[in-house]
C-alpha cells in the first residue's frame, strides 16, 4: 500500500556511509531532481556514496 507522499514523491536519494549503513536523504517528484541532489552531494568529495532509487508500486525502493 502506498500513501500520497510516496505517489507524488516516488524518487529517493540514498546515502551509504563508510560502514555500509544506508540512509534516505530525501524524496523527490522527478528522477532529474533526485539525480541533481545526488550529484551535488557526491561532488562534495566525501567517501559516502549517493544514488537514486524509485519507490515501486508495493512501496519498496528499487535502484534506478
N, C-alpha and C positions, 0 to 999 in steps of 0.2 A: 504494500500500500504506500502510495506517495502522498506527500502533503503539498500545499500550494507553493511553498518556497522551493521545494525540490523541482516542481514542474516549471516554475518561472526562472529558477537559477540552477540549471542542470549541470553546470561546469564547475569543477573543483580544481583548486591549486593545492597540491600536496607537497610537503617538505619532508625529507628524510635526513636525520642528523647522522653524525659520525658513528653512533651506536646502533644504527638501523631502526630507530624509533621514527614512526611516521605520524604526521600531524596535518590536519586540514588547515590551510592558511586562509582560504576564503572560498566563497561560492559566487558564481557569475552567470550572467544571462547568455553570453556567447562564448564560443571557443576562442575567438580572436581576443576578447577581453581577458580571459583567463590566461591565455598564452602570453599576452603582453605583460601581465603581472609576474608570471613565472620567469620570463626572460629578464625582467627588471631585477628581480630578487637574485636570480642566478648570476647576473652580471656584477654583483657586489663583491665577488671574489672569495666568499666563504666556502667552506668544504661541504656544506649541505647541498643536497640535490633537490631540484624542484621539477615537477611535471604536472600535466593536466590530465584529469580524469573526467568522464561523463557519468552522471548518475543514471543507471538503467531503469527500465520500467518497474523492476521489482525492488528498487531502492538501493541496490548495490552499485558500487563505483567500478567503472571499467576504464583502464588506462587507454587514453586516446592517442 
